[in-house]
Amino acid sequence: MLLRGALFDARNIPPYYQDFSFIKHALKTICRENGIERDRRARVEVAAMVIALFQEGARSEGEIVERARQRWSEASIQ
């Protein structure tokens, strides 16, 4: 498992972040690159990772995708 227990709390997000479509696009990109478009369980795991990356400070689609690729490669090595 890549990640468990990531929580998304809207109270921790600054008000100027109203359009979160870049998160959805990053999720789609990561799932497509890894061939898990139809695997619901895997998509939920990736979604948790994407939200965690946002909470860690990634603020663009490109930044989320790049960090996710790094984590994905680290997880597959172990």
N, CA and C atoms as an extended XYZ file, in Angstrom:
234
Properties=species:S:1:pos:R:3:atomname:S:1:resname:S:1:resid:I:1 pbc="F F F"
N         0.824       -1.175        0.000 N   MET     1
C         0.000        0.000        0.000 CA  MET     1
C         0.875        1.248        0.000 C   MET     1
N         0.478        2.189       -0.789 N   LEU     2
C         1.258        3.411       -0.872 CA  LEU     2
C         1.027        4.322        0.327 C   LEU     2
N        -0.229        4.458        0.736 N   LEU     3
C        -0.531        5.432        1.772 CA  LEU     3
C        -1.877        5.109        2.386 C   LEU     3
N        -1.984        5.253        3.659 N   ARG     4
C        -3.272        5.042        4.338 CA  ARG     4
C        -3.511        6.196        5.304 C   ARG     4
N        -4.755        6.563        5.453 N   GLY     5
C        -5.129        7.522        6.479 CA  GLY     5
C        -4.912        8.981        6.146 C   GLY     5
N        -4.716        9.344        4.894 N   ALA     6
C        -4.565       10.753        4.546 CA  ALA     6
C        -5.928       11.422        4.651 C   ALA     6
N        -5.993       12.492        5.397 N   LEU     7
C        -7.254       13.196        5.581 CA  LEU     7
C        -7.216       14.533        4.866 C   LEU     7
N        -8.331       14.878        4.287 N   PHE     8
C        -8.450       16.152        3.594 CA  PHE     8
C        -9.367       17.029        4.425 C   PHE     8
N        -8.851       18.070        5.007 N   ASP     9
C        -9.630       18.962        5.855 CA  ASP     9
C        -9.663       20.335        5.201 C   ASP     9
N       -10.821       20.723        4.706 N   ALA    10
C       -10.965       21.991        3.984 CA  ALA    10
C       -10.638       23.186        4.863 C   ALA    10
N       -10.705       23.035        6.167 N   ARG    11
C       -10.386       24.162        7.055 CA  ARG    11
C        -8.908       24.514        7.010 C   ARG    11
N        -8.064       23.596        6.575 N   ASN    12
C        -6.627       23.851        6.514 CA  ASN    12
C        -6.188       24.455        5.188 C   ASN    12
N        -7.125       24.651        4.265 N   ILE    13
C        -6.807       25.149        2.935 CA  ILE    13
C        -7.089       26.644        2.871 C   ILE    13
N        -6.110       27.452        2.414 N   PRO    14
C        -6.355       28.888        2.281 CA  PRO    14
C        -7.533       29.156        1.347 C   PRO    14
N        -8.281       30.226        1.600 N   PRO    15
C        -9.488       30.505        0.802 CA  PRO    15
C        -9.219       30.768       -0.673 C   PRO    15
N        -8.005       31.149       -1.043 N   TYR    16
C        -7.735       31.441       -2.448 CA  TYR    16
C        -7.591       30.182       -3.288 C   TYR    16
N        -7.618       29.000       -2.672 N   TYR    17
C        -7.626       27.749       -3.431 CA  TYR    17
C        -9.066       27.286       -3.582 C   TYR    17
N        -9.739       27.784       -4.600 N   GLN    18
C       -11.130       27.412       -4.806 CA  GLN    18
C       -11.290       26.450       -5.967 C   GLN    18
N       -10.353       26.423       -6.870 N   ASP    19
C       -10.432       25.528       -8.020 CA  ASP    19
C        -9.418       24.401       -7.829 C   ASP    19
N        -9.937       23.232       -7.514 N   PHE    20
C        -9.073       22.085       -7.260 CA  PHE    20
C        -9.026       21.133       -8.443 C   PHE    20
N        -9.404       21.609       -9.622 N   SER    21
C        -9.421       20.726      -10.790 CA  SER    21
C        -8.022       20.196      -11.110 C   SER    21
N        -6.980       20.936      -10.754 N   PHE    22
C        -5.624       20.461      -11.021 CA  PHE    22
C        -5.334       19.177      -10.248 C   PHE    22
N        -5.978       18.994       -9.095 N   ILE    23
C        -5.797       17.761       -8.333 CA  ILE    23
C        -6.423       16.593       -9.088 C   ILE    23
N        -7.622       16.818       -9.624 N   LYS    24
C        -8.301       15.773      -10.402 CA  LYS    24
C        -7.482       15.409      -11.633 C   LYS    24
N        -6.937       16.415      -12.312 N   HIS    25
C        -6.133       16.157      -13.510 CA  HIS    25
C        -4.851       15.404      -13.152 C   HIS    25
N        -4.239       15.761      -12.035 N   ALA    26
C        -3.038       15.049      -11.595 CA  ALA    26
C        -3.363       13.589      -11.294 C   ALA    26
N        -4.488       13.349      -10.626 N   LEU    27
C        -4.911       11.982      -10.323 CA  LEU    27
C        -5.112       11.182      -11.600 C   LEU    27
N        -5.788       11.768      -12.579 N   LYS    28
C        -6.020       11.076      -13.850 CA  LYS    28
C        -4.703       10.762      -14.552 C   LYS    28
N        -3.784       11.714      -14.547 N   THR    29
C        -2.491       11.515      -15.201 CA  THR    29
C        -1.716       10.376      -14.550 C   THR    29
N        -1.646       10.389      -13.230 N   ILE    30
C        -0.894        9.358      -12.510 CA  ILE    30
C        -1.504        7.982      -12.746 C   ILE    30
N        -2.827        7.894      -12.672 N   CYS    31
C        -3.496        6.604      -12.883 CA  CYS    31
C        -3.294        6.104      -14.310 C   CYS    31
N        -3.386        7.005      -15.276 N   ARG    32
C        -3.192        6.617      -16.674 CA  ARG    32
C        -1.764        6.131      -16.898 C   ARG    32
N        -0.779        6.844      -16.369 N   GLU    33
C         0.622        6.462      -16.547 CA  GLU    33
C         0.925        5.088      -15.951 C   GLU    33
N         0.188        4.716      -14.910 N   ASN    34
C         0.461        3.455      -14.218 CA  ASN    34
C        -0.551        2.367      -14.530 C   ASN    34
N        -1.433        2.639      -15.492 N   GLY    35
C        -2.375        1.630      -15.955 CA  GLY    35
C        -3.401        1.189      -14.929 C   GLY    35
N        -3.846        2.113      -14.096 N   ILE    36
C        -4.815        1.745      -13.057 CA  ILE    36
C        -6.104        2.563      -13.168 C   ILE    36
N        -6.479        2.911      -14.390 N   GLU    37
C        -7.696        3.708      -14.576 CA  GLU    37
C        -8.937        2.992      -14.054 C   GLU    37
N        -8.974        1.673      -14.140 N   ARG    38
C       -10.187        0.924      -13.798 CA  ARG    38
C       -10.111        0.199      -12.451 C   ARG    38
N        -9.002        0.302      -11.769 N   ASP    39
C        -8.832       -0.371      -10.479 CA  ASP    39
C        -9.206        0.599       -9.354 C   ASP    39
N       -10.410        0.444       -8.836 N   ARG    40
C       -10.928        1.398       -7.849 CA  ARG    40
C       -10.055        1.475       -6.602 C   ARG    40
N        -9.652        0.347       -6.085 N   ARG    41
C        -8.830        0.337       -4.867 CA  ARG    41
C        -7.509        1.078       -5.092 C   ARG    41
N        -6.868        0.820       -6.209 N   ALA    42
C        -5.604        1.496       -6.513 CA  ALA    42
C        -5.826        2.991       -6.703 C   ALA    42
N        -6.930        3.368       -7.350 N   ARG    43
C        -7.236        4.795       -7.544 CA  ARG    43
C        -7.439        5.505       -6.210 C   ARG    43
N        -8.072        4.835       -5.265 N   VAL    44
C        -8.273        5.430       -3.942 CA  VAL    44
C        -6.931        5.638       -3.252 C   VAL    44
N        -6.033        4.681       -3.376 N   GLU    45
C        -4.694        4.820       -2.794 CA  GLU    45
C        -3.942        5.992       -3.424 C   GLU    45
N        -4.023        6.104       -4.747 N   VAL    46
C        -3.347        7.205       -5.436 CA  VAL    46
C        -3.987        8.534       -5.046 C   VAL    46
N        -5.302        8.565       -4.924 N   ALA    47
C        -5.991        9.794       -4.516 CA  ALA    47
C        -5.525       10.237       -3.130 C   ALA    47
N        -5.358        9.287       -2.222 N   ALA    48
C        -4.858        9.618       -0.887 CA  ALA    48
C        -3.452       10.201       -0.968 C   ALA    48
N        -2.622        9.634       -1.833 N   MET    49
C        -1.272       10.148       -2.006 CA  MET    49
C        -1.304       11.563       -2.586 C   MET    49
N        -2.173       11.800       -3.570 N   VAL    50
C        -2.285       13.119       -4.198 CA  VAL    50
C        -2.719       14.159       -3.162 C   VAL    50
N        -3.679       13.819       -2.334 N   ILE    51
C        -4.130       14.748       -1.293 CA  ILE    51
C        -3.009       15.013       -0.297 C   ILE    51
N        -2.271       13.979        0.066 N   ALA    52
C        -1.142       14.159        0.982 CA  ALA    52
C        -0.087       15.074        0.369 C   ALA    52
N         0.175       14.920       -0.914 N   LEU    53
C         1.145       15.787       -1.586 CA  LEU    53
C         0.673       17.235       -1.568 C   LEU    53
N        -0.618       17.450       -1.772 N   PHE    54
C        -1.165       18.805       -1.695 CA  PHE    54
C        -0.976       19.361       -0.287 C   PHE    54
N        -1.259       18.559        0.708 N   GLN    55
C        -1.101       19.000        2.092 CA  GLN    55
C         0.358       19.278        2.434 C   GLN    55
N         1.278       18.609        1.739 N   GLU    56
C         2.708       18.830        1.960 CA  GLU    56
C         3.224       20.052        1.212 C   GLU    56
N         2.383       20.671        0.382 N   GLY    57
C         2.794       21.910       -0.260 CA  GLY    57
C         2.803       21.916       -1.768 C   GLY    57
N         2.529       20.807       -2.417 N   ALA    58
C         2.463       20.786       -3.885 CA  ALA    58
C         1.236       21.583       -4.311 C   ALA    58
N         1.412       22.587       -5.151 N   ARG    59
C         0.320       23.493       -5.479 CA  ARG    59
C         0.012       23.597       -6.968 C   ARG    59
N         0.518       22.658       -7.757 N   SER    60
C         0.189       22.647       -9.184 CA  SER    60
C         0.105       21.200       -9.651 C   SER    60
N        -0.562       21.011      -10.774 N   GLU    61
C        -0.692       19.665      -11.339 CA  GLU    61
C         0.679       19.059      -11.603 C   GLU    61
N         1.552       19.831      -12.224 N   GLY    62
C         2.883       19.332      -12.556 CA  GLY    62
C         3.687       18.934      -11.328 C   GLY    62
N         3.592       19.740      -10.291 N   GLU    63
C         4.330       19.449       -9.062 CA  GLU    63
C         3.797       18.181       -8.392 C   GLU    63
N         2.477       18.029       -8.373 N   ILE    64
C         1.881       16.826       -7.782 CA  ILE    64
C         2.286       15.591       -8.573 C   ILE    64
N         2.196       15.673       -9.896 N   VAL    65
C         2.534       14.524      -10.741 CA  VAL    65
C         4.003       14.146      -10.562 C   VAL    65
N         4.882       15.123      -10.536 N   GLU    66
C         6.311       14.835      -10.395 CA  GLU    66
C         6.615       14.180       -9.049 C   GLU    66
N         6.065       14.729       -7.982 N   ARG    67
C         6.297       14.137       -6.658 CA  ARG    67
C         5.688       12.738       -6.566 C   ARG    67
N         4.517       12.557       -7.180 N   ALA    68
C         3.879       11.235       -7.173 CA  ALA    68
C         4.735       10.224       -7.925 C   ALA    68
N         5.316       10.631       -9.041 N   ARG    69
C         6.205        9.731       -9.789 CA  ARG    69
C         7.378        9.302       -8.920 C   ARG    69
N         7.937       10.255       -8.182 N   GLN    70
C         9.057        9.929       -7.298 CA  GLN    70
C         8.633        8.930       -6.234 C   GLN    70
N         7.499        9.180       -5.604 N   ARG    71
C         7.012        8.257       -4.567 CA  ARG    71
C         6.677        6.897       -5.152 C   ARG    71
N         6.084        6.915       -6.341 N   TRP    72
C         5.700        5.658       -6.990 CA  TRP    72
C         6.946        4.821       -7.269 C   TRP    72
N         7.997        5.475       -7.772 N   SER    73
C         9.223        4.731       -8.081 CA  SER    73
C         9.898        4.248       -6.801 C   SER    73
N         9.856        5.042       -5.738 N   GLU    74
C        10.426        4.611       -4.458 CA  GLU    74
C         9.664        3.410       -3.909 C   GLU    74
N         8.341        3.429       -4.031 N   ALA    75
C         7.513        2.331       -3.516 CA  ALA    75
C         7.725        1.053       -4.325 C   ALA    75
N         7.941        1.188       -5.622 N   SER    76
C         8.116       -0.004       -6.454 CA  SER    76
C         9.500       -0.619       -6.274 C   SER    76
N        10.458        0.163       -5.828 N   ILE    77
C        11.808       -0.344       -5.582 CA  ILE    77
C        11.819       -1.207       -4.329 C   ILE    77
N        11.057       -0.823       -3.327 N   GLN    78
C        11.060       -1.532       -2.041 CA  GLN    78
C        10.314       -2.776       -2.132 C   GLN    78
